Amino acid sequence: MTKIKISQGSAVDNFLGDQTTSSMAQLVDFARQHGLLDTEILKLANGLAASGQVFLHESSNLADIPSTGGPGSLSTLLCPVLLNILGSKVLKLGVPGRPAGGIDVLGSIPGYKISPDNNQIQDWLKQSGYVHFLANENFAPLDAKLFSYRKRTGNVNIPDLAIASLLSKKIAAGLNVVGLDVRVFHGGNFGTNYQQARENAIKFNRIASLCGIDACCFLTDGSFPQQPYLGRGESILAIKDLFELQNRHLKRHMSVLEEMARSVNQSGRSFTFEEIRTAFLLNIQTQGGSVEGFYTRATDIRNAHQNTIKASKRGYLHVDMRQIRSIMVDIQDRSGSGHEFADTCGLILSKMSDELLQKGESICSWRCSEMFAAEFEKNISVCFQIREEPQSINELEIIK
């Protein structure tokens, strides 16, 4: 059979025209092999957004801070709250993360509604100034379809498609200000290293401006854990512990997230943990969630951490974040729990990458469903190495 040569223009046009699995495959293959022009990425982003409703709002300060994906950060959960405290209206339209995205973490709180209609969004935005909801048949359904295909076929980390996907949700939400947490690690969606990530961050800002969106990007080092709580339930516990100042490792992470929010909002003010707690819980209540359920879920996760992995020798912890992500996602996918956001496993690091471990000290605690527990412990153990020197960590880099 003769293979038909597809131009980048027709690859985008074909997909937007018929939206079939075949046209998705052609688009994904072309984008991976050849890349897309700015104009084609813009066309794709607008087409994905136009596949559903586009939210209209009178505010000139409708903002969000999404991420390019990857484990080890709480930016998609806490940056919207920080922006809201600074006075921005926040509409966060997202897709499920792997292994722990913002919408799937919040969706695990009892009663929390993630699929509102336009009227509910308007009401919730008036009540709390911040709404977090899922791309579905109402908002960017074609983006959700394409993203699902990319996940299923192992094609998430294609920068041009990631840019179009991210921007489609911001267009559909009617945003005019965006900050993007670009998590840089091997296999990252904006490239495997800082040079590639910078180039794609600049491209993201450039195309966003063509959409009428004022954008900036934040390069964060995804090759090491930004904070110790890894997993969907663990993210809930992290926020609860943050409110109660129970984990010293969260403080450094919060300073990075606060800098992101201030850069997007162009504010110099500081935050208190009490106002962060109040704003976060207000969003939960506004979207139908239970504050009691939030705290109960956090406690349940804490109680499930009955297992530990200990250091075999003295030294500094080096964590293979990519492999940890792969192990957790694989178990989530195979859990067969029937829940939209399976929460089968998670871990909490006892030490960070720049802290000295003594022989016999705990590296992490972990939980996993009984069916996969032995497998999880065996596979996760090899993700930790003890070395003589601490891991080199890149500081936050802002690209405007």
N, C-alpha and C positions, 0 to 999 in steps of 0.2 A: 504494500500500500504506500502511495506517495504521501509524505508528510507535508501538509499545507503550511506555508510560511506566514506567520502572523505578524503584522506591524504593531507597534505599541498602541497607536491610535485605535486600530480595529480590535485589539485585545480588550481594551477598556470598553469601547463601544459595544462589542459583542456581548460582554458580560452584562452591562447595564441594560442591553436590549432584551436578552432572553433569560438571563439569570439561572441558567442550567448548570448542572455539575460539570458538564463538558466545557462550558465557557469559563467557569471558575478555574478549572484545571489549566486552561490555556492562559488565562490571566496570571495565575500564580507562577506557572512555568516561565512565562515571558518576563515577569518582574524579577524573578530570581536570576535568570540568565543574562538579561539585558538592562534591567532597570527601566524607570519611567521618567519622562520629562516632567518638569514642574507643572506644566499645563495639563498633563494627563493625570497626575496625582490630584490636582485640584478638581478636574472633571470627575474623577472617581469619588473623591470626598463629597462633592456636592450631590452626586448621584446616589450615594449611600444614604446621605441625610434626607434626600427628597423621597426616599422609598417609604417614609412614614411622616408623621406630623413634625412640624418645626415649631418649637415653642416661641411664642412672641411675648415680650415683656418690655415695659416702658423704662426699666432701669438701665442706666448707662454704665453700671458697675456690676455686671453679672460675670462672675469669675469661677475658676476651678484650678486645681493642681492635680492632674492625673499622673500616671507613670507609664513607663514602657514595659513594666512587668519584671518579675524576678523577686526572689524571697529576701527577707531580712530587713525590711523597712516598713514603717507604719505611716508613710506619707499620705497614702490615699485615704486613710481613716482619720488622720488628725489634721492635715493641712486644710481641708474644707472647714473644720471647726475654727481653726486659727483665722482663716480669711473672714469668716462670719463675725468673729469677735472684733476684727479690724474694721468692720462696717460694710464689707462686700456682701451682696446677695450671691449665694452659691447654688448652682444646679449641677449635680454630678450624675451624668448618664454613663453607665459603665457596663462592662461584661464580666462574667465570672473570672476570677484570677486563678493562677496555678502556682503554688499550692494554696495561697491565701490572699485573695483580692478583697478590696473594700466592700463591694456589694454582697459577696458571699459570706463575709464575716458578719456584717450587719443583718443579713437575711437569716442567720442562725439564731438571732435573738427572738424569743417568743413574741408573736404578734406583729413583728416589724414588717411593714408592707413595702415591697420592692417594685410593684407594677402598677403605679397609680395612673389614672387618666389625667387629661389636661386640666380639668377642673380641680381635682385633688391637688395637683402640683401647685396651681395658683393659690389655693387655700393654705397649703402647707408652707409655701414660700412667705406668705403674709404672717403666718404664725411664728415661724422660727428663723426665716431668712436662709435656710439651708435644706435642700432636698436631695436625697441620694436614691437613684432609681435605675432599673435594669433596661437595657436595650431589648425590645421585644417587638410584637406585631404592631405596636403603636409608634414607637420611636426607633428609627434606624434599623428596621427589621432586616434589610439586606446586608447591613454591616454585621449584624448578629449571625446571619446565615454564612457569610463569607468567613468570619472569624472562626465559627464552628468547623467549617471545612478546613481552614488552615491548621487548627489545633489537631484535628483528626488525622491529617496527612503529614504532620510535622513541618509545617511551613509558616510558623508564627514569626520567626526571626528574619523577615524580609523587610528592610527599613522602609522602602517606598510604600509598601502595603500597610505597614504599621503607621506611617504618617497619615495616609488617607483614612485609615480606620479611626485613629485618634481625632483627627479634625472633623470627620463626619459626625461624631457624637457631640462635638462642641458646636458645630453648625446647627444640628438638630435641637440642641438645648438653648440656642440663641445667645451664646456667650460672646463677649467682646474682649475679655481679658483671660489669658491662659498662661500658667507656668507649668512646665513639664519636667517631672523627675525622670531623668535619663539614667537608668541603672546600668553601669558599664561592667560587663563580665563576659567571659568566653561563652558565646551563644546568645548574647543579649540582642534585643530586637532592633537596636540602633547601631549594631556593630560589636565586634569582639574586643576592641581596644579603644583607648581614649581618642586616637586620631580619627578613627571611623565615627565614633560617637559625636565628636565635635562637628565633623562635616555634616552629619545627618541632623544634628541639633540646629545648625545654621540653616539647613534646607527646611526644616520644620518651621522655624521662625519666618523664613522668607515666604513659604506657601501660606502660612497662617495670615500674613499681612494681606495677601491677595484675597483672603476671605473676609477681610475687615476685622481681623482679630489681632490684638496686641499681645505678642507672645514672647516669652523668654524661656530658656531651658536651664536646668540644674543638673550637672554631671555629678553623680554619686557613685562611689566605688562598690559595685555589687559583688566583687570577688571576696569580700569578707562580710560578716554579719554586722549590719548597722546597729542592731539591738538584739537581745538574746532570745526573744520569743518567736519561735518558728512554727506556724500552723494556724488553722482557722480559729479553733478554740483558744489557742495560746495568745492570739492577737487580742481577744476579748480580755483575757487575764492581764495582758500587758497594760491595757488602758486602765483597768481597775487598779493595778499596782501603781501606775503612774499617778492616778488621783490620790492615792494614799501614801505616795513617796516611799514605796517598799522596795524599789530596785534602783541602785545607784547607777546602773548602766544605761538606764533610760534618759538620764539627764543630758548626756552628750548628744544623744540622738534628737532629743527635743530641741536643743539649741540649733541644730541643722534645719529642722522643720520650721522653726520660728523664723529663721533667716529667709527661707523660701517664701513664706507667707508675707513677710514684710517687703520683700523684693517685688512681689506681684502687686501688693496693695500700695506700695510706695509709702510705707509708714515706718516710723522709728520707735513706736511704742513697744513696751514689754508686755508679757502675759503673766497671769497668776494661775496656779493649778486649780483654784476654786472656780474661776471663770471658765476655764477649759472644761471642767467637769460639768458645770451648769449648762453650757452650750451643747455639749455632747449628749447629755441626758435629755435636754429639751428636744433635740432632733429625734431621739428614740421615741419619746412620748408622742410627738407630733405625727410620726409615721405609724402610730398604732402599737408600738412596741411596749414591753413591760420593763420598767426599771428594775423591779424585783427579779424578773427573768434574767436580765443582764448580770446582776450580781450572783444569782444562783448558778448561772452558766459558768461564770468565772470561778466560783468555788468548786464546782464539779470538775473543772479542768485541773485546778490545783490538786484536788484529792486524787485524781487519776495518775498523777506523776509519782508512781511508786518505784520506778526503776532508774538506775543510774549507770553511767559509763565512767570509769575512773582512769586517771592518767597512769600509764605504765612506767613513766620516768619523769624527771624534772625537766622543765623547759617551757617554751611558748607555744600556745595552741595555734595551729593553722587549720582552717576549715575549708573543705571542698564544697562550696555553696552550690555549685552546679549539680554535683552528684546528690547532695541532700535533696535538692529540689526534685531531681529525677526520681529518687526513691519514694518521696512522699506523694508525688503526682501519680506514680504507678500504682501505689497501694490505694489511693483515693479512687482511681479509675476501676480497680478490680474489687472494690469493697462490696459492690452489689447491695448497698444499703437502701437503695430506692429513694434516698433523699437527694434533692437537686444539688445540694452542697455537702457532699460527704465529708465527714470530719473523723477520719479513722485513726489518725496518728498526729503526733507533734512532739516537739522537744523544746527545752529551755536550757540555754547555755549557762553554765556556772561561772565561766571565765570568758573574757573577750580576748581578741588577738594580740593585744599589747600588754597582757597581764601574765606574770610568772606563775606557772603551775608547779606544785610539788607532787612527787610520786605518791599515788594513792588518793589524791584529791579528785573530787567530782569534776568531770568535763561537762556533763549535762545530765539532766533528768529527762525521761521520755515516757510517752504513753502510746499504746497501739492496741487495736482490737485483738482479742485472743487469737483469732484465726491467722493473723499476720505477725504476731509479736516476735516469735523467734527469728523469722526472716528479717523483720525490721531491725532488731538489735544487731544481728550479724552484719547486715549491709551498712547500717549507719555507723558502726564502729570504725570501719575503714575510711570514713570521711574525715577523721581527725588524725592529724599528725602532730607530734611534739618535736619541736626543733630548738636549736640553740639560740636563734635570733627571733625577735618579734616580727610579725608580718608588717610590711610597709603599707601604709594606708594613705590613699589620696584624699585630700581635703575637698570640700564642696567647691565646684567651679561653676560660675554663672555665665551664661552665654545669652546676650541680648541681641 
